[in-house]
Amino acid sequence: MHQRSSVVTWRGEPFCFERLEDRRDLVPVWAVSRRREFIGTMPCADGETTKEFEVRCVGWLATLLG
């Protein structure tokens, strides 16, 4: 997954995932927002396909907002 941002729909609502700039001292993460409101961060995974990313996003949202 090489994109810097992605929109994933969960329960009919769009969630924006934006990759934060990589820093050597921090694990790379995606900032997650809904309707322009920040709701959390999800860690990045190396070598992930777009489909794997979407599945992981949905699982992360279900765990957080379930």
A tleap script that builds the chain and sets N, CA, C and O, in Angstrom:
source leaprc.protein.ff14SB
mol = sequence {
  NMET HIE GLN ARG SER SER VAL VAL THR TRP
  ARG GLY GLU PRO PHE CYS PHE GLU ARG LEU
  GLU ASP ARG ARG ASP LEU VAL PRO VAL TRP
  ALA VAL SER ARG ARG ARG GLU PHE ILE GLY
  THR MET PRO CYS ALA ASP GLY GLU THR THR
  LYS GLU PHE GLU VAL ARG CYS VAL GLY TRP
  LEU ALA THR LEU LEU CGLY
}
set mol.1.N position { 0.855 -1.177 0.000 }
set mol.1.CA position { 0.000 0.000 0.000 }
set mol.1.C position { 0.895 1.231 0.000 }
set mol.1.O position { 1.507 1.553 1.019 }
set mol.2.N position { 0.976 1.921 -1.130 }
set mol.2.CA position { 1.895 3.048 -1.262 }
set mol.2.C position { 1.190 4.394 -1.266 }
set mol.2.O position { 1.843 5.431 -1.381 }
set mol.3.N position { -0.118 4.397 -1.145 }
set mol.3.CA position { -0.848 5.659 -1.154 }
set mol.3.C position { -0.622 6.405 0.158 }
set mol.3.O position { -0.297 5.800 1.179 }
set mol.4.N position { -0.795 7.708 0.120 }
set mol.4.CA position { -0.648 8.544 1.308 }
set mol.4.C position { -1.980 8.752 2.011 }
set mol.4.O position { -2.007 9.127 3.184 }
set mol.5.N position { -3.100 8.511 1.301 }
set mol.5.CA position { -4.412 8.632 1.926 }
set mol.5.C position { -5.381 7.674 1.248 }
set mol.5.O position { -5.200 7.274 0.098 }
set mol.6.N position { -6.418 7.321 2.004 }
set mol.6.CA position { -7.411 6.393 1.495 }
set mol.6.C position { -8.706 6.610 2.260 }
set mol.6.O position { -8.690 6.973 3.436 }
set mol.7.N position { -9.820 6.386 1.589 }
set mol.7.CA position { -11.127 6.470 2.243 }
set mol.7.C position { -11.708 5.063 2.289 }
set mol.7.O position { -11.782 4.372 1.274 }
set mol.8.N position { -12.117 4.654 3.485 }
set mol.8.CA position { -12.714 3.337 3.698 }
set mol.8.C position { -14.104 3.555 4.256 }
set mol.8.O position { -14.283 4.310 5.211 }
set mol.9.N position { -15.095 2.893 3.662 }
set mol.9.CA position { -16.469 3.007 4.136 }
set mol.9.C position { -16.762 1.889 5.122 }
set mol.9.O position { -16.515 0.716 4.842 }
set mol.10.N position { -17.289 2.264 6.277 }
set mol.10.CA position { -17.675 1.302 7.316 }
set mol.10.C position { -19.028 1.719 7.854 }
set mol.10.O position { -19.211 2.861 8.278 }
set mol.11.N position { -19.980 0.790 7.838 }
set mol.11.CA position { -21.362 1.059 8.272 }
set mol.11.C position { -21.951 2.286 7.579 }
set mol.11.O position { -22.659 3.086 8.191 }
set mol.12.N position { -21.645 2.415 6.295 }
set mol.12.CA position { -22.203 3.484 5.479 }
set mol.12.C position { -21.550 4.840 5.642 }
set mol.12.O position { -21.990 5.809 5.024 }
set mol.13.N position { -20.515 4.934 6.454 }
set mol.13.CA position { -19.839 6.212 6.664 }
set mol.13.C position { -18.419 6.160 6.118 }
set mol.13.O position { -17.732 5.150 6.276 }
set mol.14.N position { -17.972 7.235 5.479 }
set mol.14.CA position { -16.592 7.271 4.992 }
set mol.14.C position { -15.625 7.673 6.113 }
set mol.14.O position { -15.889 8.608 6.870 }
set mol.15.N position { -14.522 6.963 6.202 }
set mol.15.CA position { -13.452 7.261 7.146 }
set mol.15.C position { -12.197 7.526 6.336 }
set mol.15.O position { -11.864 6.766 5.427 }
set mol.16.N position { -11.505 8.603 6.666 }
set mol.16.CA position { -10.296 8.983 5.942 }
set mol.16.C position { -9.070 8.496 6.721 }
set mol.16.O position { -8.922 8.766 7.913 }
set mol.17.N position { -8.199 7.774 6.018 }
set mol.17.CA position { -6.943 7.298 6.579 }
set mol.17.C position { -5.827 8.045 5.861 }
set mol.17.O position { -5.683 7.929 4.644 }
set mol.18.N position { -5.034 8.813 6.612 }
set mol.18.CA position { -3.939 9.580 6.035 }
set mol.18.C position { -2.635 9.175 6.693 }
set mol.18.O position { -2.497 9.255 7.913 }
set mol.19.N position { -1.679 8.740 5.884 }
set mol.19.CA position { -0.402 8.300 6.432 }
set mol.19.C position { 0.399 9.507 6.886 }
set mol.19.O position { 0.610 10.458 6.133 }
set mol.20.N position { 0.839 9.446 8.138 }
set mol.20.CA position { 1.664 10.515 8.675 }
set mol.20.C position { 3.095 10.322 8.189 }
set mol.20.O position { 3.514 9.205 7.887 }
set mol.21.N position { 3.823 11.399 8.120 }
set mol.21.CA position { 5.212 11.335 7.664 }
set mol.21.C position { 6.005 10.383 8.545 }
set mol.21.O position { 5.856 10.371 9.767 }
set mol.22.N position { 6.846 9.589 7.906 }
set mol.22.CA position { 7.701 8.664 8.640 }
set mol.22.C position { 8.744 9.431 9.435 }
set mol.22.O position { 9.357 10.378 8.941 }
set mol.23.N position { 8.932 9.003 10.676 }
set mol.23.CA position { 9.999 9.551 11.519 }
set mol.23.C position { 10.787 8.384 12.065 }
set mol.23.O position { 10.209 7.367 12.449 }
set mol.24.N position { 12.064 8.514 12.103 }
set mol.24.CA position { 12.928 7.416 12.538 }
set mol.24.C position { 12.627 6.965 13.962 }
set mol.24.O position { 12.778 5.786 14.281 }
set mol.25.N position { 12.207 7.880 14.811 }
set mol.25.CA position { 12.000 7.549 16.218 }
set mol.25.C position { 10.587 7.044 16.516 }
set mol.25.O position { 10.296 6.689 17.658 }
set mol.26.N position { 9.712 7.005 15.522 }
set mol.26.CA position { 8.334 6.563 15.731 }
set mol.26.C position { 7.931 5.509 14.703 }
set mol.26.O position { 8.433 5.497 13.579 }
set mol.27.N position { 7.032 4.638 15.097 }
set mol.27.CA position { 6.462 3.666 14.161 }
set mol.27.C position { 5.533 4.428 13.224 }
set mol.27.O position { 4.727 5.228 13.698 }
set mol.28.N position { 5.615 4.210 11.898 }
set mol.28.CA position { 4.712 4.907 10.970 }
set mol.28.C position { 3.250 4.562 11.266 }
set mol.28.O position { 2.922 3.411 11.553 }
set mol.29.N position { 2.387 5.563 11.195 }
set mol.29.CA position { 0.966 5.367 11.495 }
set mol.29.C position { 0.077 6.075 10.490 }
set mol.29.O position { 0.507 6.976 9.771 }
set mol.30.N position { -1.173 5.642 10.462 }
set mol.30.CA position { -2.229 6.297 9.702 }
set mol.30.C position { -3.072 7.102 10.688 }
set mol.30.O position { -3.496 6.567 11.713 }
set mol.31.N position { -3.321 8.376 10.394 }
set mol.31.CA position { -4.252 9.189 11.164 }
set mol.31.C position { -5.637 8.920 10.598 }
set mol.31.O position { -5.824 8.936 9.381 }
set mol.32.N position { -6.604 8.674 11.464 }
set mol.32.CA position { -7.949 8.302 11.023 }
set mol.32.C position { -8.938 9.387 11.464 }
set mol.32.O position { -8.932 9.832 12.612 }
set mol.33.N position { -9.787 9.797 10.513 }
set mol.33.CA position { -10.790 10.816 10.838 }
set mol.33.C position { -12.131 10.467 10.198 }
set mol.33.O position { -12.218 9.722 9.221 }
set mol.34.N position { -13.165 11.040 10.797 }
set mol.34.CA position { -14.528 10.894 10.270 }
set mol.34.C position { -15.140 12.285 10.297 }
set mol.34.O position { -15.142 12.955 11.329 }
set mol.35.N position { -15.652 12.705 9.168 }
set mol.35.CA position { -16.222 14.051 9.040 }
set mol.35.C position { -15.265 15.118 9.554 }
set mol.35.O position { -15.662 16.055 10.246 }
set mol.36.N position { -13.980 14.952 9.194 }
set mol.36.CA position { -12.910 15.891 9.518 }
set mol.36.C position { -12.591 15.940 11.010 }
set mol.36.O position { -11.916 16.866 11.459 }
set mol.37.N position { -13.062 14.963 11.789 }
set mol.37.CA position { -12.737 14.883 13.208 }
set mol.37.C position { -11.784 13.707 13.438 }
set mol.37.O position { -12.087 12.574 13.065 }
set mol.38.N position { -10.651 13.980 14.045 }
set mol.38.CA position { -9.654 12.957 14.324 }
set mol.38.C position { -10.231 11.952 15.322 }
set mol.38.O position { -10.796 12.335 16.346 }
set mol.39.N position { -10.079 10.640 15.004 }
set mol.39.CA position { -10.580 9.630 15.941 }
set mol.39.C position { -9.499 8.661 16.424 }
set mol.39.O position { -9.750 7.890 17.351 }
set mol.40.N position { -8.322 8.678 15.834 }
set mol.40.CA position { -7.263 7.796 16.316 }
set mol.40.C position { -6.192 7.551 15.284 }
set mol.40.O position { -6.217 8.118 14.191 }
set mol.41.N position { -5.233 6.684 15.649 }
set mol.41.CA position { -4.179 6.298 14.728 }
set mol.41.C position { -4.111 4.780 14.634 }
set mol.41.O position { -4.338 4.071 15.614 }
set mol.42.N position { -3.802 4.306 13.461 }
set mol.42.CA position { -3.646 2.880 13.203 }
set mol.42.C position { -2.229 2.663 12.694 }
set mol.42.O position { -1.791 3.382 11.796 }
set mol.43.N position { -1.489 1.681 13.246 }
set mol.43.CA position { -0.124 1.456 12.780 }
set mol.43.C position { -0.072 1.024 11.322 }
set mol.43.O position { -0.987 0.367 10.826 }
set mol.44.N position { 0.993 1.395 10.648 }
set mol.44.CA position { 1.213 0.984 9.258 }
set mol.44.C position { 1.776 -0.437 9.233 }
set mol.44.O position { 2.440 -0.871 10.174 }
set mol.45.N position { 1.505 -1.142 8.158 }
set mol.45.CA position { 2.067 -2.479 7.953 }
set mol.45.C position { 2.805 -2.477 6.621 }
set mol.45.O position { 2.271 -2.013 5.613 }
set mol.46.N position { 4.016 -2.989 6.615 }
set mol.46.CA position { 4.815 -3.035 5.387 }
set mol.46.C position { 4.331 -4.143 4.461 }
set mol.46.O position { 3.889 -5.196 4.920 }
set mol.47.N position { 4.417 -3.897 3.145 }
set mol.47.CA position { 4.121 -4.916 2.150 }
set mol.47.C position { 2.665 -5.319 2.057 }
set mol.47.O position { 2.362 -6.391 1.535 }
set mol.48.N position { 1.775 -4.512 2.537 }
set mol.48.CA position { 0.351 -4.813 2.553 }
set mol.48.C position { -0.289 -4.430 1.218 }
set mol.48.O position { 0.009 -3.368 0.672 }
set mol.49.N position { -1.169 -5.287 0.690 }
set mol.49.CA position { -1.905 -4.940 -0.524 }
set mol.49.C position { -3.044 -3.997 -0.170 }
set mol.49.O position { -3.383 -3.839 1.003 }
set mol.50.N position { -3.630 -3.375 -1.170 }
set mol.50.CA position { -4.757 -2.476 -0.936 }
set mol.50.C position { -5.912 -3.221 -0.272 }
set mol.50.O position { -6.526 -2.698 0.658 }
set mol.51.N position { -6.214 -4.424 -0.730 }
set mol.51.CA position { -7.298 -5.205 -0.144 }
set mol.51.C position { -6.998 -5.566 1.312 }
set mol.51.O position { -7.877 -5.464 2.167 }
set mol.52.N position { -5.770 -5.983 1.598 }
set mol.52.CA position { -5.387 -6.299 2.985 }
set mol.52.C position { -5.514 -5.064 3.871 }
set mol.52.O position { -5.949 -5.160 5.019 }
set mol.53.N position { -5.134 -3.907 3.337 }
set mol.53.CA position { -5.259 -2.658 4.072 }
set mol.53.C position { -6.718 -2.372 4.398 }
set mol.53.O position { -7.040 -2.029 5.535 }
set mol.54.N position { -7.597 -2.508 3.424 }
set mol.54.CA position { -9.017 -2.240 3.644 }
set mol.54.C position { -9.605 -3.177 4.688 }
set mol.54.O position { -10.387 -2.747 5.535 }
set mol.55.N position { -9.241 -4.447 4.636 }
set mol.55.CA position { -9.731 -5.424 5.615 }
set mol.55.C position { -9.239 -5.050 7.017 }
set mol.55.O position { -9.992 -5.110 7.989 }
set mol.56.N position { -7.977 -4.667 7.099 }
set mol.56.CA position { -7.425 -4.279 8.399 }
set mol.56.C position { -8.091 -3.009 8.931 }
set mol.56.O position { -8.334 -2.898 10.132 }
set mol.57.N position { -8.389 -2.051 8.047 }
set mol.57.CA position { -9.080 -0.819 8.442 }
set mol.57.C position { -10.454 -1.130 9.021 }
set mol.57.O position { -10.828 -0.607 10.071 }
set mol.58.N position { -11.196 -1.975 8.335 }
set mol.58.CA position { -12.540 -2.335 8.805 }
set mol.58.C position { -12.456 -3.017 10.174 }
set mol.58.O position { -13.266 -2.731 11.055 }
set mol.59.N position { -11.496 -3.902 10.356 }
set mol.59.CA position { -11.314 -4.563 11.648 }
set mol.59.C position { -10.943 -3.570 12.740 }
set mol.59.O position { -11.437 -3.664 13.864 }
set mol.60.N position { -10.075 -2.619 12.412 }
set mol.60.CA position { -9.669 -1.601 13.368 }
set mol.60.C position { -10.866 -0.740 13.764 }
set mol.60.O position { -11.065 -0.453 14.945 }
set mol.61.N position { -11.663 -0.328 12.772 }
set mol.61.CA position { -12.862 0.481 13.065 }
set mol.61.C position { -13.865 -0.294 13.905 }
set mol.61.O position { -14.450 0.253 14.840 }
set mol.62.N position { -14.067 -1.569 13.576 }
set mol.62.CA position { -15.014 -2.392 14.343 }
set mol.62.C position { -14.569 -2.521 15.805 }
set mol.62.O position { -15.393 -2.472 16.717 }
set mol.63.N position { -13.267 -2.684 16.016 }
set mol.63.CA position { -12.750 -2.798 17.379 }
set mol.63.C position { -12.920 -1.482 18.134 }
set mol.63.O position { -13.313 -1.470 19.301 }
set mol.64.N position { -12.622 -0.387 17.463 }
set mol.64.CA position { -12.688 0.927 18.112 }
set mol.64.C position { -14.119 1.394 18.340 }
set mol.64.O position { -14.457 1.870 19.424 }
set mol.65.N position { -14.958 1.255 17.319 }
set mol.65.CA position { -16.301 1.829 17.370 }
set mol.65.C position { -17.426 0.810 17.516 }
set mol.65.O position { -18.575 1.166 17.780 }
set mol.66.N position { -17.070 -0.481 17.337 }
set mol.66.CA position { -17.942 -1.622 17.322 }
set mol.66.C position { -19.244 -1.504 17.930 }
set mol.66.O position { -20.014 -2.465 17.933 }
savepdb mol mol.pdb
quit
